[in-house]
């Protein structure tokens, strides 16, 4: 499955790297891409291993706001 998370505004490239690394390290996730200018996180995940809620919690746990989550 694919997740797209709309974040609050990202203020620096290091924020992008921090989010990308944390989501990538979560079990069942691959192909993580943070779009800095759009403030979005896109990733593929295995729904039998993790959930969209878990991934949103990874991002909010870093101190970033997740405004919207779409799963395809």
C-alpha positions as CSV (number, residue, x, y, z in Angstrom):
1,X,0.0,0.0,0.0
2,X,1.0,3.6,-0.5
3,X,0.7,6.4,2.1
4,X,0.8,10.1,1.5
5,X,1.1,12.3,4.6
6,X,0.5,16.0,4.3
7,X,2.6,17.8,6.9
8,X,2.7,21.2,8.4
9,X,5.3,23.4,6.8
10,X,8.9,22.0,6.8
11,X,11.4,24.7,7.6
12,X,14.7,23.1,6.7
13,X,16.3,20.3,4.7
14,X,17.5,18.6,7.9
15,X,13.8,18.2,8.9
16,X,13.3,16.3,5.6
17,X,16.2,14.0,6.3
18,X,15.2,13.4,9.9
19,X,11.6,12.4,8.8
20,X,12.8,10.3,5.9
21,X,15.3,8.3,8.1
22,X,12.8,7.7,10.8
23,X,10.0,6.5,8.5
24,X,12.5,4.4,6.5
25,X,13.7,2.6,9.7
26,X,10.1,1.6,10.6
27,X,9.5,-2.1,9.9
28,X,7.4,-2.8,6.8
29,X,8.2,0.5,5.1
30,X,10.2,1.1,1.9
31,X,10.6,3.7,-0.8
32,X,10.2,6.7,1.5
33,X,10.3,10.1,-0.2
34,X,9.9,13.5,1.6
35,X,8.8,16.3,-0.8
36,X,10.2,19.4,1.0
37,X,8.4,22.1,-1.0
38,X,5.1,20.3,-0.9
39,X,5.6,19.2,2.8
40,X,4.6,15.6,2.0
41,X,5.8,12.2,2.9
42,X,5.2,9.4,0.5
43,X,6.1,5.7,1.2
44,X,5.1,2.2,0.5
45,X,4.2,0.0,3.4
46,X,3.1,-3.5,4.2
47,X,-0.3,-3.3,6.0
48,X,0.3,-6.7,7.6
49,X,3.4,-5.3,9.4
50,X,2.4,-1.7,10.1
51,X,-0.4,0.8,9.6
52,X,-0.9,4.3,8.4
53,X,-1.7,5.4,12.0
54,X,1.7,3.9,13.1
55,X,3.5,5.9,10.4
56,X,1.7,9.1,11.3
57,X,2.8,8.5,14.9
58,X,6.4,8.2,13.8
59,X,6.3,11.6,12.3
60,X,4.3,13.3,15.1
61,X,6.7,11.6,17.6
62,X,9.5,13.6,15.9
63,X,7.6,16.8,16.6
64,X,6.0,17.4,13.2
65,X,2.3,18.0,12.5
66,X,0.5,15.5,10.2
67,X,-2.4,17.4,8.7
68,X,-3.8,14.7,6.4
69,X,-3.2,11.1,5.6
70,X,-4.2,9.3,2.4
71,X,-3.8,5.6,1.8
72,X,-4.0,4.1,-1.7
